[in-house]
Structure formats: C-alpha cells, structure tokens
C-alpha cells in the first residue's frame, strides 16, 4: 500500500484582524509577501506559511477604499498562530474594533503570541492597552494625530518599521511588505523573503532603521542617519529641534551627526536644517495664500520679521517679493 506523504506544517502562521475601513494596500502588501514565500514560483499554495482573516462573524469587512474582505474564520484560540496582525486604517474608525476582537488580542498577549500593528494598527494596540513600555512605529503623516490621542508617548516616525521584542509595528503602505519580509526571513529564510520582494518589483528588503519616505526634501542623501535627521526636522517644522536634540533622539553624539552631514552634504547640520525649513517656506509661498506671519509660524520662525531677515540673507530678496516674482514667471 502506497504511503501518503505528509504535507509539512507551515513554518509561519499569521492571523489577521482587520479594523473597519482598514487600509487595503497595507493588508495586501503584507499578504502578497506571505503568498509568494509560501510556495514555489507564484502558485500561492499555503505550504511554508499560511494566513487567515479572523473576525467575530462572517460579515465582510469593508476597507477605506470600499473593497470588502470576507473573513475566513472566527477568532477562536490565538495560540494557533505565530503572529496576530492588526491592520488599521482611517483615524476616526479606531474605536470600531469590537470588544470581542479586543479581548482576543489580550488573549494573544497572555498566550505569548507576538502582536503586529500595521498602518494605524499601532494606534489600535495602544488603545487596547497592549503597547505600554514598547517602542512603536507610526507614519510621519499620522505623527501629530498619535501625539494628540496618546499623550506622553513617543512614537517612532522616522523608521519604516520597529521590532521591539514581541511587538512589531510599521507605518503601512510599502513598509508592510518589508515587515512581512522580515518575518519570512526569520521563519523561512532570506531567499524566500528576497524572492517575494523581487516578484513584487521591490529591489531589496529594507532594515527596520531605514527612514520613512516623507515629504520631498531638497537635500538628498543616501546616509540613513542624515536622512532620518532631515525627516525629523521636516516632521517638526513648527517647533524644529536643535542639533543636540536631533542627535540625542537618533542615539548618536553631536560630533558624529556633524561628521555624517559633512561627509554626505558638505554642510553642518544646523545649516541643513535651516535649508529644510526655507524649502518649506518657498513651497508655501508658491502654493498657498497664507500670510508671511502664518508661514513663519508653520516653518518654525519666531515671527514674520525673523523669517524676512533670514530669507533675505539666503536669497537676496524678501518672501513677498519672491512670491510675486514666482507668480510673474508662471
């Protein structure tokens, strides 16, 4: 009698909890990395890893773009998964996770199952009381929203994802693919992770400390420390941090930060930070009708007089004259 070969159990098992109005791209990017790593080629059989969408009912869960996903099974025992991934979405829908789902996340914690927050999933985990003492990644776009809702916490918005023991968080979008690739690498192997990303036309896996892409920067650098420092200033324009504060937040000495800026941009950090702010000023002068006083406040200058003086020193003209000159050219 012929023996029936046993199909090996998946080495990576993921359970998804989707918030109402979840971000479809963040969810689909995560799933696609798993799908492509699970089988040979792109045959999509859940051999090396498996994934299930969990819910309290079989009712479809609608994403923020309107496309709905039908759950695979009820919540049940979280211990059957290696990770529970919470995919968030619209800020005003964070309270819409059912009490049963929140209780399920607490059971996962009690069972030692690591929790993953994707997009605003980090907000949901914090709201559920499951992120105390953990570092947490949020999108630069949602940085201020996070601070408003979670006073006293310090989210990380200058990295694409954060791995802090049994809590893993990412900002969503393409970063969810990189976080999924990190898990595939950890449980299945680097080759499987690279294969998934290559098929998705992503050149290579990014490490957690890679900076998030933010608003366009005038200054370009491939140095991760320089890029993270510039993004930190860009994300805090109204109250721009000084050089010492930026160095401290990045965990480097001021001297090391200065060396990196000199090598990468041939500029000291303070001058580079000012260029970031003045670039934002020029953008506002071109694209908005805000007063010079309003622009000064938004770009972190004391008042309009301060902005006018600095702007004239760097450009040879006043902000108002520059605005009219740009309009005339258009």
C-alpha positions in Angstrom: 0.0 0.0 0.0 1.5 3.3 -1.1 2.3 5.7 1.7 0.8 9.1 1.6 3.4 11.8 2.1 2.5 14.3 4.8 2.3 17.9 4.0 4.6 19.8 6.4 3.0 22.3 8.7 3.6 25.9 7.8 6.6 27.5 9.4 4.9 30.9 9.6 1.2 31.2 10.6 -0.4 34.6 10.5 -3.9 35.6 11.8 -5.2 39.0 10.6 -7.6 41.2 12.5 -8.9 44.0 10.2 -10.3 47.2 11.6 -13.3 48.7 9.9 -12.2 50.9 7.0 -8.7 49.3 7.1 -6.1 50.3 4.6 -6.2 47.8 1.7 -2.7 48.4 0.4 -1.1 47.7 3.8 -3.0 44.5 4.1 -2.5 43.3 0.5 1.3 44.0 0.6 1.7 42.0 3.7 -0.3 39.1 2.4 1.4 39.1 -1.0 4.8 38.7 0.6 3.4 35.7 2.5 1.7 34.3 -0.6 4.9 34.4 -2.7 7.1 33.0 0.0 4.7 30.1 0.8 5.2 28.1 -2.4 7.3 27.6 -5.5 7.0 30.3 -8.1 3.8 32.2 -7.6 1.4 29.1 -7.2 0.2 30.6 -3.9 -0.3 27.3 -2.0 0.0 28.0 1.8 2.8 25.4 2.3 5.6 27.3 4.0 3.3 29.9 5.6 -0.4 30.4 6.0 -2.7 33.3 6.6 -6.3 33.7 7.8 -8.6 36.7 8.2 -10.3 36.5 11.6 -13.5 38.1 12.8 -16.4 37.8 15.2 -18.7 36.9 12.3 -18.7 36.0 8.6 -19.8 39.6 7.6 -17.5 41.2 5.0 -15.1 43.9 6.4 -15.0 47.0 4.2 -11.7 48.7 3.6 -11.2 52.5 3.4 -11.4 52.4 -0.4 -14.7 50.5 -0.3 -13.5 47.0 -1.3 -14.6 44.4 1.3 -12.8 41.3 2.5 -14.7 38.2 3.8 -13.3 36.7 7.0 -12.0 33.1 6.8 -12.9 32.0 10.3 -13.9 33.1 13.8 -11.5 34.5 16.3 -11.1 31.3 18.5 -7.7 30.4 20.1 -4.9 32.9 19.2 -2.4 30.2 20.1 -2.8 28.5 16.7 -0.9 31.4 15.1 2.7 32.6 15.3 1.6 36.3 15.0 -1.6 38.2 15.2 -1.5 41.2 12.7 -3.9 44.1 13.3 -4.4 46.2 10.2 -5.7 49.7 10.9 -7.0 52.4 8.6 -8.9 55.6 9.0 -8.1 57.5 12.2 -11.8 58.1 13.1 -12.5 54.4 12.8 -10.0 53.2 15.5 -12.8 52.7 18.1 -14.7 50.4 15.8 -12.8 47.2 16.8 -15.3 45.0 18.6 -14.9 44.2 22.3 -14.6 40.5 21.3 -11.7 41.4 19.0 -10.0 43.5 21.7 -10.4 40.6 24.1 -8.9 38.2 21.5 -5.8 40.5 21.3 -5.4 40.3 25.1 -5.7 36.5 25.0 -3.0 36.5 22.3 -0.7 38.5 24.7 -1.4 36.2 27.6 -0.6 33.2 25.3 2.7 34.8 24.3 1.7 35.4 20.7 3.5 38.4 19.3 1.3 41.3 18.1 1.8 43.3 14.9 0.4 46.7 14.2 0.2 47.7 10.6 -0.7 51.3 9.5 -2.8 52.7 12.3 -2.9 49.2 13.8 -0.3 50.6 16.3 -3.0 53.1 17.4 -5.4 50.2 18.0 -2.9 48.2 20.0 -2.2 51.3 22.2 -5.9 52.0 22.6 -6.3 48.4 23.8 -3.5 48.9 26.4 -1.1 46.5 24.7 1.8 48.8 23.9 2.9 50.0 27.3 6.7 50.0 27.5 7.1 49.3 23.8 8.5 51.4 21.1 6.0 51.9 18.2 6.3 52.9 14.6 3.7 55.3 13.1 3.6 57.1 9.8 5.1 60.6 9.7 1.7 61.6 8.2 0.0 60.4 11.4 2.7 61.5 13.9 0.7 64.5 15.3 -2.5 62.5 15.4 -0.8 59.9 17.5 0.6 62.5 19.9 -2.9 64.1 20.3 -4.5 60.9 21.2 -1.8 59.3 23.3 -0.3 62.0 25.5 3.1 61.2 26.9 4.0 58.5 24.4 6.9 58.9 21.9 6.1 57.2 18.6 8.9 56.4 16.1 8.1 58.1 12.8 11.5 58.1 11.2 11.8 54.4 10.5 9.9 52.1 8.2 9.1 49.6 11.0 10.0 48.8 14.6 10.7 45.4 16.2 10.6 45.7 19.9 10.5 42.2 21.5 7.0 40.7 20.8 5.6 43.9 19.3 6.2 44.7 15.7 4.8 47.9 14.1 5.0 49.6 10.7 3.7 52.7 9.0 1.7 50.9 6.3 1.9 51.0 2.6 5.1 49.6 1.2 6.6 49.2 4.7 4.1 46.4 5.4 5.8 44.4 2.7 9.2 44.9 4.3 7.9 43.9 7.8 6.3 40.8 6.3 9.6 40.0 4.5 11.4 40.4 7.9 9.1 37.7 9.3 9.6 35.5 6.3 13.3 35.8 6.6 13.1 35.0 10.3 11.0 31.9 10.0 11.5 30.6 6.4 14.7 32.1 5.2 16.3 35.0 3.4 15.9 33.5 -0.1 12.1 33.2 0.4 11.9 36.8 1.6 14.0 38.1 -1.3 12.0 36.1 -3.8 8.7 37.6 -2.6 10.0 41.2 -2.8 11.6 40.7 -6.2 8.4 39.3 -7.7 6.6 42.4 -6.2 9.3 44.5 -8.0 10.8 45.7 -4.8 14.6 45.7 -5.2 15.6 44.5 -1.8 14.5 44.2 1.8 14.9 47.3 3.9 16.1 47.1 7.5 13.9 48.5 10.3 16.1 51.5 10.7 15.7 52.7 7.1 13.9 56.1 7.2 10.4 56.5 6.1 9.9 58.4 2.8 8.3 61.7 3.7 7.5 64.9 2.0 10.0 65.7 -0.8 13.3 67.0 0.5 15.5 69.5 -1.3 18.6 67.8 0.2 19.3 64.3 -1.0 21.4 61.8 0.9 21.9 58.1 1.0 23.2 58.2 4.6 20.5 56.8 6.9 21.5 59.0 9.8 21.4 62.1 7.7 18.1 61.2 6.1 16.5 60.4 9.4 17.7 63.7 10.9 16.3 65.7 8.0 13.0 63.9 8.2 12.9 64.6 11.9 13.2 68.3 11.3 10.7 68.1 8.4 8.2 66.4 10.7 8.6 69.1 13.4 8.7 72.3 11.4 6.6 74.4 13.8 9.0 73.6 16.7 12.1 72.5 14.9 14.5 70.6 17.2 18.1 71.8 17.5 21.2 69.8 16.6 21.7 68.4 20.1 18.1 67.3 20.3 18.2 65.5 16.9 21.5 63.8 17.8 20.0 62.6 21.1 16.8 61.3 19.5 18.9 59.4 16.9 21.1 57.9 19.7 24.3 59.4 18.3 26.7 62.1 19.6 26.5 65.6 18.2 30.0 65.2 16.8 29.1 62.0 14.9 26.0 63.7 13.5 28.1 66.6 12.3 30.6 64.2 10.6 27.8 62.4 8.8 26.4 65.7 7.5 29.8 67.0 6.4 30.6 63.8 4.5 27.1 63.4 2.9 26.1 67.0 2.2 29.2 69.2 2.9 27.0 71.1 5.3 26.8 71.4 9.1 23.5 70.0 10.5 22.2 73.4 11.6 22.6 74.8 8.0 21.0 71.8 6.5 18.0 72.0 9.0 17.6 75.7 8.0 17.5 74.7 4.3 14.7 72.2 5.1 12.7 75.0 6.7 13.3 77.5 4.0 12.4 74.9 1.4 9.0 74.6 3.1 8.7 78.4 3.2 9.2 78.6 -0.6 6.7 75.8 -1.1 4.1 77.7 0.9 4.8 80.9 -0.9 4.2 79.2 -4.2 1.2 77.0 -3.3 -0.7 78.9 -0.7 -2.1 82.3 0.1 -1.0 82.3 3.7 0.3 85.5 5.1 4.1 85.8 5.9 3.3 85.6 9.6 1.4 82.4 9.1 4.2 80.9 7.0 6.7 82.0 9.6 4.8 80.1 12.3 4.4 77.0 10.2 8.1 76.9 9.4 9.3 77.5 13.0 10.4 81.1 12.8 9.8 83.4 15.7 7.7 85.9 13.7 7.5 87.4 10.2 10.4 89.8 10.9 12.6 86.8 11.7 11.6 85.0 8.6 12.1 88.0 6.4 15.6 88.6 7.8 16.7 85.0 7.3 15.1 84.7 3.9 16.8 87.9 2.6 20.2 86.7 3.9 19.9 83.4 2.0 18.1 84.6 -1.2 18.8 88.3 -1.5 15.1 89.1 -1.6 12.1 89.1 0.8 9.5 86.3 0.9 6.8 88.6 -0.5 9.0 89.7 -3.4 10.0 86.1 -4.1 6.3 85.1 -4.1 5.4 87.8 -6.6 8.4 87.0 -8.8 7.5 83.4 -8.9 3.8 84.2 -9.8 5.0 86.5 -12.6 7.1 83.7 -14.1 4.1 81.4 -14.0 
